[in-house]
C-alpha cells in the first residue's frame, strides 16, 4: 500500500475549485440554505440595576429562550417602550 498522499492534495484542490465556482459534485442533492433575518442596529447603554432586577431579567430571557421567543435585546427594547409609553414620550 502506497503512503503517497498526492491524491488528497488533488482532491482538496478540486473541492476548493468547486467551492469557488459554486458548483457541487451532486447538483441534485439538497443544499443547506441559512436564512438570516436583518436585525436593526443597536447601541449599548451602560447603566447599573439592582441585583434582584438583573436576576429577574435573566430568568425572563432564559424562559423566552426555552420557548424560542424573544431574545434579550428585544425584551429590553419592549421594556423601554413600555416605560416611554407610561411617561408619554414618543419614539422618534
Secondary structure, DSSP 4 states (H G I P E B T S, - for coil): -----HHHHHHHHHHHHHHHHT--S-TTSPPP----PPPPP---------HHHHHHHHHHHHHHHHTT---HHHHHHHHHHHHHHHTT----
